[in-house]
Amino acid sequence: MGEGEGRTRRATPMQRRSRVAGGRPNRHNVRLTDAEQEEFTAAAKAAGVTVPYLMVEHTRAGLRGRGRMSVADMLRLATELDAVWRQMHRDGVGLDQIAAGAKAGVVQGQDAVLAMRDRMARSLDRVDRVLDFLDPEGRTAR
């Protein structure tokens, strides 16, 4: 390794499945293409879990049926919901500033108001994507 190429410490370590009494004696060998391996590795890294953990959790969630998410999906959803909440909060603060300025007689330019409208529309699109993830079949009335 060259200078500055040392291992970096992860903020959150990869999560492994907990130990069970008697271990897990059953094994399965899964063969993947390079593209599939990249996809699983990226998804596991994003969720902060190992690839085997991701495979088991997603499969078990699918077997349990609708309404139950895998741990990896729950982590991804929680992260996205936090990001959406923060963005909506920032949008609200910006809108409050525009409104406070208008009350004080400071007129914002049309560009500033349109930019705020566009930011809020993007945030609402992001909320829609989260809701679509939660209800992919569109069973919830809108």
C-alpha positions in Angstrom: 0.0 0.0 0.0 1.2 3.4 -0.8 1.2 6.4 1.4 -2.3 7.4 2.5 -3.9 4.2 1.2 -4.5 2.6 4.6 -7.8 1.2 5.6 -10.3 3.7 6.7 -12.5 3.1 9.7 -16.2 2.8 9.0 -18.6 5.0 11.0 -20.9 2.1 11.4 -19.5 -1.4 11.2 -21.0 -4.0 8.9 -23.9 -5.8 10.6 -23.7 -9.6 10.8 -26.4 -12.0 11.8 -26.5 -12.8 15.5 -25.3 -16.2 16.8 -27.8 -18.9 17.5 -27.5 -21.9 19.7 -26.2 -24.8 17.7 -25.0 -22.6 14.9 -26.4 -22.6 11.4 -25.5 -26.0 10.0 -27.3 -25.6 6.7 -25.4 -24.0 3.8 -26.2 -23.0 0.3 -23.8 -22.0 -2.4 -25.1 -19.2 -4.6 -23.4 -18.4 -7.9 -23.6 -14.8 -9.2 -22.6 -13.0 -12.3 -20.2 -10.1 -11.9 -23.1 -7.6 -12.4 -25.2 -9.4 -9.8 -22.2 -9.4 -7.4 -21.7 -5.7 -7.8 -25.5 -5.1 -7.3 -25.6 -7.2 -4.1 -22.3 -5.6 -2.8 -23.5 -2.1 -3.4 -26.9 -2.8 -1.7 -25.3 -4.4 1.3 -22.8 -1.6 1.7 -25.6 1.0 1.5 -27.6 -0.9 4.2 -24.5 -1.4 6.3 -24.8 -5.2 6.3 -22.9 -8.1 4.8 -24.0 -9.7 1.5 -25.2 -13.0 3.1 -27.2 -11.0 5.7 -28.8 -9.0 2.9 -29.7 -12.1 1.0 -31.2 -13.9 4.0 -33.2 -10.8 5.2 -34.6 -10.0 1.8 -35.6 -13.6 1.1 -37.2 -14.0 4.6 -39.1 -10.7 4.2 -40.5 -12.0 0.9 -41.5 -15.3 2.4 -43.3 -13.6 5.3 -45.4 -11.6 2.8 -46.6 -8.1 2.3 -46.2 -5.6 5.1 -42.9 -6.9 6.4 -39.7 -5.3 5.4 -36.2 -6.7 5.6 -33.8 -5.1 8.0 -31.8 -3.7 5.1 -35.0 -2.1 3.6 -36.0 -0.7 7.0 -32.5 0.9 7.3 -32.7 2.3 3.8 -36.2 3.7 4.5 -35.2 5.2 7.8 -32.3 7.0 6.2 -34.4 8.3 3.3 -37.2 9.4 5.7 -34.6 11.3 7.7 -33.2 13.0 4.6 -36.7 13.9 3.4 -37.7 15.3 6.8 -34.5 17.5 6.8 -35.1 18.7 3.3 -38.8 19.6 4.1 -37.6 21.4 7.2 -35.1 23.5 5.2 -37.8 24.3 2.6 -40.2 25.4 5.4 -37.5 27.7 6.9 -36.9 29.2 3.5 -40.6 29.7 2.9 -40.9 31.3 6.4 -38.1 33.7 5.5 -39.8 34.7 2.3 -43.1 35.3 4.2 -41.4 37.2 7.0 -39.7 39.4 4.4 -43.0 40.1 2.7 -44.7 41.0 6.0 -41.8 43.5 6.6 -42.3 45.0 3.2 -39.3 43.4 1.6 -40.5 42.0 -1.7 -38.6 39.0 -3.0 -37.9 38.7 -6.7 -40.0 36.4 -8.8 -36.9 34.2 -9.3 -36.5 33.6 -5.5 -40.2 32.6 -5.1 -40.1 30.3 -8.2 -36.9 28.7 -6.9 -38.6 28.0 -3.6 -41.6 26.5 -5.4 -39.3 24.3 -7.4 -37.4 23.1 -4.3 -40.7 22.3 -2.5 -41.9 20.4 -5.6 -38.7 18.3 -5.7 -39.1 17.5 -2.0 -42.7 16.4 -2.5 -41.6 14.2 -5.4 -39.1 12.6 -3.0 -41.9 12.0 -0.5 -43.9 10.4 -3.3 -41.0 8.0 -4.0 -40.9 7.0 -0.3 -44.6 6.4 -0.3 -44.3 4.3 -3.5 -41.6 2.3 -1.8 -44.0 1.6 1.1 -47.0 0.8 -1.1 -45.6 -0.4 -4.5 -48.9 -1.7 -5.6 -50.7 1.7 -5.0 -53.3 0.2 -2.7 -53.4 3.3 -0.6 -55.9 6.0 -1.7 -54.4 9.3 -2.6 
